[in-house]
Amino acid sequence: MNEHLISSKQMAQFVASGYLRLDEMVPKELSDACLVEMRDHHFGYLNVGASFEDTWPKGTALGDTFRLPQVQGLIHSLVGPDPLYDHHAAHLVKGGQTRGPDMHQDSVIDFRENYFDIQLSFFPVDTPDEMGGTFLVPGTQYRSVRTGEIHIYQHMRGKIWATCPAGTIFVWNTGVWHGARSNHTDQDRYMYKLRLNPTRPQVRNFDTADLEDPEIRQILNTNHGWEGNEHRYELMRRVQMWRFVSGQPDYDQGERFMRRIEYRPQAEGVAAG
């Protein structure tokens, strides 16, 4: 599996932006078979909270997809070994269907520190711009909101969407703000979403060969545009997460960027005046 782990720089991108895009990760023949299953079979929710490997149906196109070595390496890099199955859904936006404001955030009741779930969005067919595709607002995973609070938001700087070839997988932190776009074609658009939970600390599960690459600092400092004057706040959250996933508790950005919140002088032996 080691050759399929994501790099440290890719992990830094996930920490900074909350997602990774892997084009044509699933072969076309398997993608086509998955589309048939998505149209004709509805597995329903499986055994929520059970081992993903033991729960997911074997002998199915979707099961084969999520057991591909490159997909297994991606999953291991982000949530570690033996993840738990949370839920899945075959999302459908019919041809000609328009969508109004749809921005939302999943799992707003998640109060864990550092740990995070992932969601894999698998596009089994070519998804051109006019077909819409799921949109994401990179970097928003650290901004917990109540779902309804952001429904009316439609245009945010840095917003991206899944205009991609068949077989592409987007993997993203469940906290990223996202939604569905209108489909302006006569073809139905499918996206398969799978959510997984970690069972072990998400520390150094990726390829750390490039852990000291200086480009990591630049990646973590990415400005998506919507942060405005609060970019430094977002950067502090990213540094905290990077310390956790990289196993570098003293990592900092620049000249002791985190010093202001970590410096806690203790008053010892203060004599009365």
C-alpha positions, 0 to 999 in steps of 0.5 A: 500500500505504501506506494499509494499513500499521499505525500506530505505536501498533499497532506498539507493541501488537505490541512489547508484546503480541506480536500484533494482531487484525484482525476481518473482514479477509477478505470472507465470500465469499473466506473461504468459498472458503478453507474449501473449499480447506482441507478439500479441498486440501493443498498441503503445504510449499512451497519453504521459504526462497523468496520468498513472492510467487513461492512461494505458489500463484496462482489459489487462494482462499488465494493471493488472501487473502494478496494482499489489499491490507490483508493485504499492508499488514499483512505489510509493516508487520511483516516488511517487503518481499519476505518469505520463505515459511517454512511453513503449516498448516491446523489442525483441531479436530473438533467435540466434540474436547477438548484437554488442556494444549497450551501451547507456543512455536514456533521455540525455536531462534531466537537472532536479535537483534531480528529476528522472524518472524510468523505469521498465523492466519486464521479462515475461519468464525465462531469462538464461545467454545464452539468454542474457538479458538487461545489466546495469552498476550500478551507472552510472546514475550521468554520463550524456553523449551523447548517441553515446559517449558510444556505443563502450564500451563493458566491464566495471567493475561492469556491471550486466545483467538480468539473472533472473526467469520469473516474475522478474522486474528490476526498474532503474533510466533512467540515468543508462547506459544499452543495450541489449545482444546477444541471444544464444538460439533458443527462442525469448527474450522479455522484457517489458519496461515502463517509468514513470515521477514523479508529486510531490517531490520524498521525503520520499515516501518509508518506512522510518522505517529503515531510521537511519540504519547504514548500509545505509552509507555502501550502499551509499559508494558502489564501483562498480569498474568502478569509479576508483579514482573518487569514491569520486565524485560519492559519493558526487552525491549520498549524494546530492540525498540522502539528497533530497529523505530522507528529510535530508538536512544535511546528510553527509558521514563520517566527513563532507564529503561535507564540501569542497563545502559547506563552503563559507566564506563571507568577512565582514567588511574587513578593508583596510590595 
